Amino acid sequence: MDNLIRIEEVKDKKGFNQFLKFPYKLFKDDKMWVPSLIMDEKTTFNKKKNPALEFCDHKIFLAYRGEEVVGRIVGILNNKANEIWNQKRMRFGWFDYIDDIEVTEALLKAVETWSKEMGMDEVVGPMGFTDMDKEGMMVEGFDVNCPIACYYNPSYYPPLIEKLGYVKEVDWVQYEIPANQPVPEKISKINNLIKAKYNLKIVEGLSKKEIVNQYGKKIFHVVNKSFSGLFGYVPLNDRQIDFYIRQYFSFIEPRLVCFIVDDKDDVVAFGVSMPSLSNALRKSKGKLFPFGWYHLLKALKDYSYIDLYINGVDPDWQNKGVHSLYYVEMNKRYIELGAKMAIANPQLESNQASQIWEKYESRIAIRRRAYIKQI
């Protein structure tokens, strides 16, 4: 009987704590795993704090063998996404499991069953409530230092889900770029012509507070416009924008944030990057206290490895070479700060407009996949 897998929906604090702690048990011997900040995870699932839960329904499931937790998954019904994209899709995320096909199948069956009950005809993931959450299962690059804003999973994950009838929907790729390589002279010359032609300016010398107050909302307005046609994207409302500014911009390093503005001081392109916090979170075990804050503060002063978090170009300015401006500017700042290597945020492999890194010395270091299954 102890070998039987049972699935239970999480409905109380005890179950939720088991849900949060399971990855620490699963990956305790995996040196590549990067834990999330537990306080951020709690906030994500807090209906009073996360505005996305106003239009998303979700259920958390745990898999047990006997009394031992052996897997977890979250089913997510993003009603707004289904309305915008005219789909009947159930998402899944926070999907972790031991190397066991029965566990994997039981977890997915739980989401599939709920999906059918809700009148859905497809299940897709890993995805989150919004595109600001982690998404995409790693299918390549298991030996690469994973950024904290992305899922990490071991190599046995993809084969198991594929055996259960899930197939590729889309892939994202992440480029790794030597951060100290010289800016290609040809690109530098072209950029100077672009700035002069369109009267564009690179914003410099602002404090963290000035960046948040003057450009925080403008950044996310560009995100909404530039991401609108991308896979599954749902525009962020004002409450969500305020939520993400509070949650993420408290950590920003002004020298690693770049804005390109027009003559009206409107953001036409931007890039936000940070020193890698992956090792700091491993040391802190996902907690700020009692000593986690020390590791994070120390990491924020180490620029040797850089993570690119988010970037975008206003659609009205795309195909004018503007996206190259902030990449080159950040490249210059990486050199000034002594950075050695940078890893780009996940970009849809089909989004050729964002693949500026192909013009630099670079390589695709990580590939992520959203899987789909008709039910």
C-alpha positions as CSV (number, residue, x, y, z in Angstrom):
1,M,0.0,0.0,0.0
2,D,2.9,2.4,0.7
3,N,3.9,2.3,-2.9
4,L,0.5,3.7,-4.0
5,I,0.6,7.3,-5.2
6,R,-2.2,9.5,-3.9
7,I,-3.0,13.1,-4.8
8,E,-4.3,15.7,-2.4
9,E,-5.4,19.2,-3.0
10,V,-3.7,21.7,-0.7
11,K,-6.4,23.5,1.4
12,D,-4.6,24.4,4.6
13,K,-1.5,26.0,5.9
14,K,0.2,22.6,6.6
15,G,-0.2,21.5,3.0
16,F,0.9,24.9,1.7
17,N,4.1,24.7,3.8
18,Q,4.8,21.2,2.4
19,F,4.3,22.6,-1.1
20,L,6.9,25.4,-0.4
21,K,9.4,23.0,1.2
22,F,9.2,20.1,-1.2
23,P,11.9,21.5,-3.6
24,Y,14.4,21.8,-0.7
25,K,14.0,18.1,-0.1
26,L,14.0,17.1,-3.8
27,F,17.1,19.2,-4.7
28,K,19.1,19.0,-1.5
29,D,22.0,17.3,-3.3
30,D,21.6,19.2,-6.6
31,K,24.2,22.0,-6.7
32,M,22.6,23.6,-9.8
33,W,19.2,24.2,-8.2
34,V,18.3,27.8,-7.3
35,P,15.7,28.3,-4.6
36,S,13.1,31.0,-4.8
37,L,12.7,33.5,-2.1
38,I,10.1,31.9,0.1
39,M,8.6,35.3,1.0
40,D,8.0,35.9,-2.7
41,E,6.4,32.6,-3.2
42,K,4.0,33.2,-0.3
43,T,3.1,36.6,-1.8
44,T,2.5,35.1,-5.2
45,F,-0.2,32.8,-3.8
46,N,-1.7,35.5,-1.5
47,K,-5.1,36.7,-2.9
48,K,-4.8,40.0,-1.0
49,K,-1.4,40.8,-2.4
50,N,-1.2,39.4,-5.9
51,P,-3.6,41.2,-8.3
52,A,-3.4,38.4,-10.9
53,L,-5.4,36.2,-8.6
54,E,-8.4,38.4,-9.2
55,F,-8.8,36.8,-12.7
56,C,-6.9,33.5,-12.2
57,D,-8.3,30.5,-10.4
58,H,-5.8,27.9,-9.2
59,K,-5.5,24.6,-7.3
60,I,-2.4,23.3,-5.6
61,F,-1.8,19.5,-5.6
62,L,0.7,17.4,-3.8
63,A,1.6,13.8,-4.6
64,Y,2.2,11.4,-1.7
65,R,3.7,8.0,-1.4
66,G,2.6,6.9,2.1
67,E,3.2,10.1,4.2
68,E,6.1,11.3,2.0
69,V,5.6,14.2,-0.5
70,V,7.0,13.1,-3.8
71,G,5.7,15.8,-6.2
72,R,3.8,19.0,-6.6
73,I,1.9,20.9,-9.3
74,V,-0.3,24.0,-9.6
75,G,-3.2,24.1,-12.0
76,I,-3.9,27.7,-13.2
77,L,-7.0,28.9,-15.0
78,N,-6.2,32.3,-16.4
79,N,-9.6,33.5,-17.4
80,K,-8.3,36.7,-19.0
81,A,-5.8,34.9,-21.2
82,N,-8.4,32.5,-22.4
83,E,-10.7,35.4,-23.3
84,I,-7.9,37.4,-25.1
85,W,-6.6,34.4,-27.0
86,N,-9.9,32.8,-27.6
87,Q,-8.7,29.5,-26.0
88,K,-9.9,26.9,-23.5
89,R,-6.6,26.3,-21.8
90,M,-5.5,25.2,-18.3
91,R,-2.0,26.1,-17.3
92,F,0.2,24.2,-14.9
93,G,3.3,25.5,-13.0
94,W,5.4,24.9,-9.9
95,F,5.7,21.4,-11.3
96,D,8.3,19.3,-9.5
97,Y,8.6,15.6,-9.1
98,I,10.9,12.7,-8.3
99,D,12.2,10.6,-11.1
100,D,9.1,8.4,-11.3
101,I,6.6,8.2,-14.2
102,E,3.7,7.2,-11.9
103,V,4.2,10.4,-9.8
104,T,4.5,12.6,-12.9
105,E,1.3,11.1,-14.4
106,A,-0.7,11.3,-11.2
107,L,0.1,15.0,-10.8
108,L,-0.7,15.9,-14.5
109,K,-3.9,13.8,-14.3
110,A,-5.1,15.9,-11.3
111,V,-4.7,19.1,-13.4
112,E,-6.3,17.4,-16.5
113,T,-9.3,16.3,-14.5
114,W,-9.9,19.8,-13.1
115,S,-9.3,21.1,-16.6
116,K,-12.1,19.0,-18.0
117,E,-14.4,19.9,-15.1
118,M,-13.9,23.6,-16.0
119,G,-14.7,23.0,-19.7
120,M,-11.1,23.3,-20.9
121,D,-9.7,21.3,-23.8
122,E,-5.9,21.9,-23.5
123,V,-3.3,21.8,-20.8
124,V,-0.1,23.8,-21.2
125,G,2.9,24.6,-19.1
126,P,5.0,25.1,-17.2
127,M,3.6,28.6,-16.9
128,G,2.6,31.0,-14.2
129,F,-0.3,33.3,-13.4
130,T,1.4,35.9,-15.7
131,D,4.5,36.2,-17.8
132,M,6.2,37.8,-14.9
133,D,6.2,34.4,-13.2
134,K,8.7,31.7,-14.1
135,E,7.8,29.7,-17.2
136,G,9.3,27.0,-19.5
137,M,10.8,23.7,-18.6
138,M,14.5,23.4,-19.2
139,V,15.3,20.9,-22.0
140,E,18.9,22.0,-22.6
141,G,21.6,23.7,-20.5
142,F,21.3,21.7,-17.3
143,D,25.0,22.6,-16.5
144,V,24.4,26.4,-16.8
145,N,24.0,28.6,-13.8
146,C,20.3,29.3,-13.8
147,P,19.1,32.9,-13.2
148,I,16.8,33.4,-10.2
149,A,13.9,34.6,-12.4
150,C,13.8,31.2,-14.2
151,Y,12.8,27.7,-13.5
152,Y,15.5,25.1,-12.8
153,N,14.8,21.4,-13.4
154,P,16.9,18.4,-13.7
155,S,17.3,16.5,-17.0
156,Y,14.9,13.7,-16.2
157,Y,11.9,16.1,-16.2
158,P,11.3,16.4,-20.0
159,P,11.4,12.7,-20.9
160,L,8.8,11.9,-18.3
161,I,6.3,14.5,-19.4
162,E,6.9,13.6,-23.1
163,K,6.1,9.9,-22.3
164,L,2.7,11.1,-21.1
165,G,1.7,12.7,-24.4
166,Y,2.9,16.3,-23.9
167,V,4.5,17.9,-26.9
168,K,6.3,21.1,-27.7
169,E,4.1,24.2,-27.9
170,V,6.9,26.9,-27.9
171,D,10.6,27.2,-27.0
172,W,12.4,30.0,-25.3
173,V,16.2,30.4,-25.7
174,Q,18.7,32.1,-23.4
175,Y,21.9,33.4,-24.8
176,E,25.1,33.5,-22.8
177,I,27.4,36.4,-23.8
178,P,30.9,37.3,-22.7
179,A,30.0,40.6,-21.0
180,N,33.5,42.2,-21.5
181,Q,33.7,41.8,-25.2
182,P,34.2,45.0,-27.2
183,V,31.2,46.6,-28.8
184,P,31.4,45.7,-32.5
185,E,32.5,48.9,-34.2
186,K,29.9,48.6,-37.0
187,I,27.1,48.4,-34.4
188,S,28.5,51.4,-32.5
189,K,28.5,53.5,-35.6
190,I,25.0,52.5,-36.6
191,N,23.8,53.3,-33.1
192,N,25.2,56.8,-33.2
193,L,23.3,57.4,-36.5
194,I,20.1,56.0,-35.0
195,K,20.3,58.3,-31.9
196,A,20.9,61.3,-34.1
197,K,18.2,60.5,-36.6
198,Y,15.4,60.0,-34.1
199,N,16.7,62.4,-31.4
200,L,16.9,59.7,-28.8
201,K,18.7,59.9,-25.5
202,I,20.2,57.4,-23.1
203,V,19.1,58.2,-19.5
204,E,22.0,58.1,-17.0
205,G,22.9,59.0,-13.4
206,L,19.5,58.4,-11.8
207,S,19.1,57.0,-8.3
208,K,17.0,53.9,-7.7
209,K,14.1,56.1,-6.3
210,E,14.3,58.4,-9.4
211,I,14.1,55.4,-11.7
212,V,11.1,53.9,-10.0
213,N,9.2,57.3,-9.7
214,Q,10.0,58.6,-13.2
215,Y,10.2,55.5,-15.3
216,G,8.8,52.5,-13.4
217,K,5.3,52.6,-14.9
218,K,6.6,53.7,-18.3
219,I,8.6,50.5,-18.5
220,F,5.7,48.3,-17.9
221,H,3.6,50.2,-20.4
222,V,6.3,49.4,-23.0
223,V,6.2,45.8,-21.8
224,N,2.4,45.7,-22.4
225,K,2.8,47.1,-25.9
226,S,5.8,45.1,-27.0
227,F,4.7,41.7,-25.5
228,S,1.0,42.0,-26.6
229,G,1.4,39.6,-29.6
230,L,3.7,37.1,-27.8
231,F,2.7,33.6,-26.6
232,G,-0.1,33.7,-24.1
233,Y,0.6,37.3,-22.9
234,V,-2.0,39.2,-20.9
235,P,-1.5,42.9,-20.5
236,L,-0.7,44.0,-16.9
237,N,-3.3,46.2,-15.3
238,D,-2.3,49.2,-13.0
239,R,-2.5,47.1,-9.8
240,Q,-0.3,44.5,-11.3
241,I,2.2,47.1,-12.5
242,D,2.4,48.6,-9.0
243,F,2.8,45.1,-7.5
244,Y,5.7,44.2,-9.7
245,I,7.4,47.5,-9.2
246,R,7.2,47.0,-5.4
247,Q,8.3,43.4,-5.6
248,Y,11.2,43.6,-8.0
249,F,12.5,47.2,-8.3
250,S,13.6,47.3,-4.7
251,F,16.7,45.3,-5.8
252,I,17.6,47.2,-8.9
253,E,21.2,48.5,-9.5
254,P,20.8,51.8,-11.3
255,R,24.0,51.3,-13.3
256,L,22.5,48.0,-14.8
257,V,19.3,49.6,-15.9
258,C,19.1,51.4,-19.3
259,F,16.4,53.6,-20.7
260,I,16.2,55.0,-24.2
261,V,13.8,58.0,-24.3
262,D,12.5,60.2,-27.0
263,D,12.2,64.0,-27.0
264,K,9.1,63.8,-24.8
265,D,10.9,61.7,-22.2
266,D,8.8,58.6,-23.1
267,V,10.5,55.3,-22.9
268,V,11.0,53.8,-26.3
269,A,13.3,50.9,-25.2
270,F,14.8,49.6,-22.0
271,G,16.8,46.9,-20.5
272,V,17.0,45.8,-16.8
273,S,19.8,43.6,-15.6
274,M,21.3,42.6,-12.2
275,P,24.3,40.9,-10.7
276,S,23.6,37.1,-10.5
277,L,21.9,36.3,-7.2
278,S,21.8,32.5,-7.8
279,N,24.6,31.5,-5.5
280,A,23.4,33.9,-2.8
281,L,20.0,32.2,-2.8
282,R,21.6,28.8,-2.6
283,K,23.5,29.9,0.4
284,S,20.5,31.6,2.0
285,K,18.2,28.6,1.3
286,G,15.6,31.0,0.0
287,K,15.3,33.0,3.2
288,L,16.3,36.6,4.0
289,F,16.6,35.9,7.7
290,P,18.6,35.4,9.8
291,F,21.6,35.6,7.4
292,G,20.2,35.4,3.9
293,W,20.2,39.2,3.5
294,Y,24.0,39.2,4.0
295,H,24.6,36.8,1.1
296,L,22.2,38.8,-1.2
297,L,23.8,42.2,-0.3
298,K,27.3,40.7,-1.0
299,A,26.1,39.3,-4.3
300,L,24.7,42.7,-5.4
301,K,28.2,44.1,-5.3
302,D,29.7,41.3,-7.4
303,Y,29.4,42.1,-11.1
304,S,31.3,39.2,-12.5
305,Y,28.2,37.4,-13.7
306,I,25.1,39.4,-14.9
307,D,21.5,38.3,-15.4
308,L,19.4,40.2,-17.9
309,Y,15.9,40.2,-16.5
310,I,13.6,42.0,-18.8
311,N,13.8,44.2,-21.9
312,G,11.5,45.7,-24.5
313,V,11.1,48.1,-27.4
314,D,7.9,50.1,-28.0
315,P,6.3,48.5,-31.2
316,D,6.2,52.0,-32.8
317,W,10.0,51.9,-32.6
318,Q,10.7,48.4,-33.7
319,N,12.5,47.7,-36.9
320,K,14.4,50.9,-36.5
321,G,17.4,49.4,-34.8
322,V,16.5,50.9,-31.4
323,H,16.7,47.5,-29.6
324,S,20.5,47.6,-30.3
325,L,20.9,50.9,-28.4
326,Y,20.3,49.6,-24.9
327,Y,22.2,46.3,-25.5
328,V,25.3,48.3,-26.5
329,E,24.9,50.7,-23.7
330,M,24.6,47.9,-21.2
331,N,27.6,46.2,-22.8
332,K,29.6,49.3,-22.1
333,R,28.5,49.4,-18.5
334,Y,29.4,45.7,-18.0
335,I,32.9,46.4,-19.2
336,E,33.2,49.4,-16.8
337,L,32.0,47.2,-13.9
338,G,34.4,44.4,-14.7
339,A,31.7,41.9,-15.7
340,K,32.8,38.6,-17.3
341,M,29.7,36.9,-18.4
342,A,26.0,37.7,-18.9
343,I,23.0,35.5,-19.6
344,A,20.0,36.9,-21.4
345,N,16.4,36.5,-20.3
346,P,14.3,33.8,-22.0
347,Q,13.2,34.9,-25.5
348,L,10.9,33.1,-27.8
349,E,12.9,31.4,-30.5
350,S,10.4,32.7,-33.1
351,N,10.9,36.3,-31.9
352,Q,13.7,37.2,-34.3
353,A,13.4,40.9,-33.5
354,S,14.9,40.2,-30.1
355,Q,17.9,38.1,-31.2
356,I,20.5,40.9,-31.2
357,W,22.9,38.5,-29.4
358,E,23.5,36.7,-32.7
359,K,25.6,39.7,-33.7
360,Y,27.9,39.3,-30.7
361,E,30.1,36.4,-29.6
362,S,27.4,34.3,-27.9
363,R,25.8,30.9,-27.6
364,I,22.4,29.5,-26.8
365,A,23.1,28.3,-23.2
366,I,19.6,27.2,-22.1
367,R,16.5,26.2,-24.0
368,R,13.1,26.1,-22.3
369,R,9.9,24.6,-23.4
370,A,6.2,25.0,-22.9
371,Y,4.4,21.6,-23.4
372,I,0.8,21.1,-24.5
373,K,-1.6,18.3,-24.5
374,Q,-5.1,18.0,-25.9
375,I,-7.5,16.5,-23.4
